[in-house]
Amino acid sequence: MTRYAIGDVQGCYEELRALLALLKFSPDRDRLWFVGDLVNRGPRSLETLRLVRALGDNAVVVLGNHDLHLLALVHGSDRKRKSDTLDEVLAAHDRDALIEWLLSRPLAHSEGGDLMVHAGVVPQWTLSLTLELAREVERALTGSPRRLFEHMYGNQPDRWSPQLSGLERLRFAINVLTRLRVCTADGRVDLALKGEPPPPPSPLRPWFTFEARRSREARIVFGHWSALGLVQSHGVLGLDSGCVWGGALTAFDLDAGRAPVSVPCAGYQRSDG
C-alpha cells in the first residue's frame, strides 16, 4: 500500500481530482494523507469535503486553521471573513454530516516514523508531547466545541511553557499545530509572519531549522506555508505549493520517496494575499 501526502487543497476540487488521476489512485492499494486546510479561499470547498469524506479509511486528514475556522462558524462564531468561500458548505443539505466528520479529525497523526501536522511544532515539543497536546485539543473539540471556539482566536500566549493550562494551553497548541511558521529557539512564536522567513540577525527562524528541535525522531509532514513551496530538508516534508494562490497542488509518495507530483492551478486564483 502506497501512502501519498497531499498539500493544502483549500477548495481546489478540480486540481485534487486531476492529481488523484495523475497518481492513478486506487482505494485497493493507496492511502492519502491530507495536511489540512481542505476548505476555504478556493472555489469548491463543499465538493472537496464530500470527496475526501467519501474516501473513508483511505484518507487520513489533520485539521488546519481554515478547517477549524469553518467549524467555529458552524458553532456560532461571528468571525466570518470577507475572504471566506464557505457559504456553500454552510448551506449544504448534508452540512451536518460533513461537519460531524470534520470535527472528528485529529490535529496530529503519527504512523511509523512520520508525524503529520498542518503547520509545525515548537522546538521544545517531543513527538509524544505533540501527540498529547493534539489529543487534548481533540477532546475539547468533541466534548465542548462551542466553548473552545469562543476562546480559540488570538495570538496569546506566544511562548510555550509546560505550566500553561486550561484554554490558554489549548489555544497555544492550536496555534502551533495549525498556524506556526517561525519561532525562536526558546519557543516564542510569531503568528503574524506569512511570507519569507526574516533574515538574520532576527531570532525568528522556520520552526524546523533548530538543531536542538526535540521532534527530530520523526519525519514531519506539514503544509500551511505556501511562500516556501516544497520543503525537503531538516527532516521535514513541506507540501503547500500554493494551489489556491495560482501555484500547484502537490503529492509526495511517503514510502518510495519518488519525485513529487504536482497539478497546476486550473485558473482560480485569490488576489487578496
N, C-alpha and C positions, 0 to 999 in steps of 0.2 A: 504494500500500500504506500502510495506517494503522498507526502504532505506538502501542499503548496501554501505559502503565506502570501496574502494579498494586501496591498496598501489601502489607504483611505479611499473608500468608494464615494461617500458623500452624495449619494443620489445619482451617480453616473451609471445608470442602469444599462444603457446601450453598450458602454465600454466594458462593463462587467460581463455581459453575455458574450461579447466578442472575445474577451480574454479567456473565458471558460472554453469557448470553441477552439481557440488557438492552442490551449493546453490539452485539448481532447479529453477534457474532464469526464471521468466515469465514476458514478457512485459505487460501482462494484470494486474499485481499486484505489480511489483517491479520497483524500480529506482536504478541506480548505480551512486555513487559519486566517481569520479576518482581524486586522489590528485595531478595529474600532472606527468610529465615525462612519457608520453605514449611511447616515442620513445628513441632510441639510446642506444648503447652498447650491447643490446640484438640482437638476430638473425633475428627477423621478425617484424621490425617496420612498414613496409608497410601494412601487413595483420592486425596488431593491429589497425592502423589508420582506415582502411576500416571497421573493425568490430565495433569499438566504434562509428564511424560516422553513421553507418547504424542503430544504436540503436535509433537515433533521440532524442526525448524528454525524453526517458528513461535513457539517460546518461547525467550527469552533470559533466563537465570537467573544471578544472582550469589549467592554463598553469604553467609548471615547467621550470627550466633552460634549460633542454635538448630540450623541445618543442620550446622555444624561440631561441635556437641555430639553430635548423632546419629552422625556419622562417627567421633567419638572413642570412643563407646560400642561401636560395631561393632569397632573396632580395639583393644579391650581396656581402655579407661579404666574406672576404678572410681568415677567421679564422677557416677553416676546420682542424680538429684534426686527428691524426693517430688512435685514439681510436674510432672515429665516425663509425657507421654502418648504414649510411643513404643513401648510393648510390642507393639502390632500390627505395626509396621514391623519390629521386631527378630525377630518370629516368622513373618513372611510367607514363603510359598514362593518368591516372586520377590525376596526381600530382596537377594540378591547382585547381581542385575541393576540394581535401583534404587540400591543403594549405589555401584556402579561408575559409573553415570550421574551421581549427585550428586557423587561425588569428582572428576569431570572438569569440573565447573562452575567458572567463573572467580570471582575476588573483585572484579574491576572490569571494566566493559565500556564501551568508547568507540566512538561512532559519530556522524559528522557533528560537530555542536557539543555533543553530550551525553556526559556521563560518568555511569554508574550504579554506585553502591556501596551496601552495605547501610546503613552508619552515617554515615561522614563522612571528612574529610580535614583534617589539621592545616594551619595557615596557611603553613608552610614548604614544603609539597609543591606542585610544579607538576603539571600534568596528566601529563607524561611520567614524572616520578618516581613518581607514584601508580601508574601502569600498570607501571612497572619493579618496584616493590615487590610489587605484586599477583602478577606473574609469578614472582617469587622464591618466594613462598608456594605458588603453584600447582605449581611444580616439586618442592617438598618434599612436597606432598600426594600427588603421583603417584609420586614416587621413593622416599620413606621415610616413609609416613604414620604408622606406629606411633611412630617416634622423635619426629616432630613433635608428635603428640597427647600424648605423655608430658610434653612441656615447654610445651604451649600455654597452660595455665591459669595465671593470675597477672596482677597489675597492674603489675609492674615489667619493664623500665624505664618510667618515666612521663613522659619527656621525649625529644623527637626529637633525634637527633644523627646526622649523616652517618657518624660513626665507629662507630655500632652495627654489630655483625657477628654472624654465627652465629645461634644460636637466640634470642638477645635481640633481634636485628633482626627476625627472623620474628615473634616474639611481639608486638613493638610494632606491626608492620604489621598483624597480625591484629586486635589490639585497636582500632586506629584505624579500620580498614575495616569492622569488624563490631560495635563496641561504643561508639564515640565519641559523646558528646553535647556536652560542654563542654570547653574548654581555655583556656589563657592565650595571649597574643599570641606568646610565645616557644616555644610547642609543648609545654607541660606539660599532660598530660591528667588528668582526674578521672573515673574509671570507676565510682565509687560512686553518683553522682547519677543518678536515674532520673525525677524529676518535672520541675517547672518549673525554669528556669534561676535561679540565685541572683541577687538584686538587687545593684546597686552598693552599696558600693564593691568587691565581690568582683572579683578579676581574671579569674575564670572567666566565660566567655561562650559562647553557642552557637557552635560551630566555624565556621559560615558567615557570621557577622556581622563578622568582622575585615576592615577596609577594605584591609589590605595582603595579604590572602589571595592566594597565588600561583596558585591554580587557577581564578581568575575568568574565564579564557578559555573555560571550558566551563560549560554549564548542568548542574548536578549533581543527579541524581535519586537519592533515598535514602528509607529508611524508618526503623525502629528506635525512633522517639521518639514514642510514642502520646500522651504528655502534651501535645505541641504540636499534634497533629492535622494538618490540611492546611497546608502552608507554601508560599507563593508569594511569595518576596521574596529580596533579596540574591543574585539569580542562581541560586537553587536551587528544587527542587521536592520537598517532603517529603510522603510519601503514607501514613504509618502512622496511620490513623484508628481504630485500636484495636478491630478487629472482635472479637478474642478476649476483650476486656475488656467486651464489651457495646456497642461502638460500631458501626462500619461498615467494609465493605471498599470501597476506593475505586480507581477507574481514571481516568487522565488521557490525553487524546489529545495525544501529544507533537508532532504535526505541525500540527494545526489550532488547538490551544490553546483549544478549547471548554471550557465549564464542566465540572468533574469530575463523574463519575457514581459514585454510591455505592449499595450494598445494605446495609441494616441487619442487625445480628447476628440470627440466626434463633432465638436463645434461649439458646444455650450461653454461659455467662459464667464466667470464672475468678473466684474470690473471695479468692485468696491474694496479691494485689498483684504 
